[in-house]
Amino acid sequence: QVQLVESGGGLVQPGGSLRLSCAASGFTFSNAGMSWYRQAPGKEREFVARITSGSAVRTYADFAKGRFTISRDNAKNTVYLQMNSLQPDDTAVYFCQRTGCLAYWGQGTQVTVSS
């Protein structure tokens, strides 16, 4: 029943910014922690950021600290990932996740950082 729909990806030049969105349904969003992951071709899916249900705690991978910001709007059942200072190594498909629920993923949204 869990459904996650990522959007907001695209092509951006190095140093640019993107804001990703994830619309969630099928569970009580306001009670759920949410996370972002990413996966580049030939690489494992890796953790990007996590936010608790009430936004009290936000956790970031080392590569994301200082550049990415996770946030959420519980009234809209949506979690966001603001990405600044993007670099080519950030190129990947980005997925959101109900934290800890490994069985459910959306289609992801492609982020390509290139000049």
GUKEKOL-254035 format. One record per residue (C-alpha): residue number from 1; residue in three letters; x, y, z. Coordinates in Angstrom, 1 decimal, padded with zeros to 4 digits. Each point is the difference from the previous one (the first is absolute). Layout:
num,residuo,px,py,pz
NUM,ALA,X,Y,Z;
...
END
This chain:
num,residuo,px,py,pz
1,GLN,000.0,000.0,000.0;
2,VAL,003.0,002.3,000.5;
3,GLN,000.4,002.3,-003.0;
4,LEU,002.8,002.4,-000.5;
5,VAL,000.3,002.3,-003.0;
6,GLU,003.3,001.9,-000.5;
7,SER,000.3,003.1,-002.2;
8,GLY,002.1,003.0,-000.6;
9,GLY,003.1,-001.5,-001.5;
10,GLY,001.6,001.2,-003.2;
11,LEU,003.2,001.2,-001.6;
12,VAL,002.0,002.6,001.8;
13,GLN,003.4,001.5,-000.3;
14,PRO,002.7,-000.4,002.6;
15,GLY,-000.7,002.4,002.8;
16,GLY,-003.7,000.1,-000.7;
17,SER,-002.9,-001.0,002.2;
18,LEU,-003.1,-002.2,-000.2;
19,ARG,-002.9,-000.6,002.4;
20,LEU,-001.4,-003.5,000.0;
21,SER,-003.4,-000.9,001.2;
22,CYS,-001.5,-003.3,001.2;
23,ALA,-003.8,-000.4,000.2;
24,ALA,-000.9,-002.8,002.4;
25,SER,-003.2,-001.9,000.5;
26,GLY,-001.2,-003.3,001.5;
27,PHE,001.1,000.6,003.6;
28,THR,-000.2,002.6,002.7;
29,PHE,002.6,002.4,-001.3;
30,SER,000.1,002.2,003.1;
31,ASN,001.1,-002.9,002.2;
32,ALA,002.7,-001.2,-002.4;
33,GLY,003.6,000.9,-000.3;
34,MET,001.0,000.5,-003.6;
35,SER,003.3,-000.4,-001.8;
36,TRP,001.7,000.7,-003.3;
37,TYR,002.3,-002.4,-001.8;
38,ARG,001.8,000.1,-003.3;
39,GLN,001.4,-002.5,-002.4;
40,ALA,002.5,000.5,-002.8;
41,PRO,000.5,-002.6,-002.8;
42,GLY,002.1,-002.9,001.2;
43,LYS,-000.1,001.2,003.6;
44,GLU,-001.9,-000.9,003.1;
45,ARG,-002.9,002.0,001.1;
46,GLU,001.3,002.4,002.7;
47,PHE,-001.5,002.0,002.8;
48,VAL,-000.3,003.7,-000.5;
49,ALA,-002.1,001.5,002.7;
50,ARG,-002.7,-000.8,002.6;
51,ILE,-002.5,002.0,001.9;
52,THR,-002.1,-001.0,003.0;
53,SER,-003.8,000.2,000.0;
54,GLY,-000.1,003.4,001.8;
55,SER,003.2,001.3,-001.7;
56,ALA,001.8,000.1,003.4;
57,VAL,003.0,-002.0,-001.3;
58,ARG,001.6,000.2,-003.5;
59,THR,002.8,-002.3,-000.9;
60,TYR,002.2,000.3,-003.1;
61,ALA,002.7,-002.0,-001.7;
62,ASP,003.4,001.6,000.1;
63,PHE,-000.2,001.0,-003.7;
64,ALA,-003.3,001.8,000.6;
65,LYS,000.9,002.0,003.1;
66,GLY,000.0,003.7,-000.7;
67,ARG,-001.4,-000.4,-003.5;
68,PHE,-003.3,-001.9,000.3;
69,THR,-003.0,000.8,002.2;
70,ILE,-002.8,-002.5,000.7;
71,SER,-003.4,001.4,001.1;
72,ARG,-003.6,-001.1,000.0;
73,ASP,-003.5,001.4,-000.1;
74,ASN,-002.3,-002.4,001.9;
75,ALA,-003.1,001.8,-001.2;
76,LYS,001.0,-000.9,-003.6;
77,ASN,001.4,-003.4,000.7;
78,THR,003.2,001.1,-001.7;
79,VAL,003.7,-000.2,000.8;
80,TYR,002.5,002.2,-001.8;
81,LEU,003.7,000.0,-000.7;
82,GLN,001.6,003.3,-000.8;
83,MET,003.3,-000.6,-001.7;
84,ASN,002.5,002.8,-000.4;
85,SER,003.6,000.2,-001.4;
86,LEU,-000.7,-003.1,-002.1;
87,GLN,003.0,-001.9,-001.4;
88,PRO,000.3,-002.7,-002.7;
89,ASP,000.4,-002.6,002.8;
90,ASP,-003.6,000.8,001.0;
91,THR,-001.3,-001.4,-003.2;
92,ALA,-002.3,-002.9,000.9;
93,VAL,-003.6,-001.0,000.2;
94,TYR,-001.4,001.3,003.3;
95,PHE,-002.6,-001.9,002.0;
96,CYS,-002.0,000.7,003.1;
97,GLN,-000.8,-002.5,002.6;
98,ARG,-002.2,-000.4,003.0;
99,THR,002.9,-000.4,002.4;
100,GLY,000.8,-003.7,000.6;
101,CYS,-002.6,-001.3,-002.5;
102,LEU,002.3,-001.6,-002.5;
103,ALA,-002.7,-001.7,-002.0;
104,TYR,-001.5,003.2,-001.4;
105,TRP,001.6,002.3,-002.6;
106,GLY,-001.3,002.4,-002.6;
107,GLN,001.3,000.3,-003.5;
108,GLY,002.6,002.6,001.1;
109,THR,000.9,003.2,-001.7;
110,GLN,003.1,000.4,-002.1;
111,VAL,002.5,002.7,000.9;
112,THR,002.8,000.6,-002.5;
113,VAL,002.7,002.5,000.8;
114,SER,002.0,000.9,-003.1;
115,SER,001.3,003.0,-001.9;
END
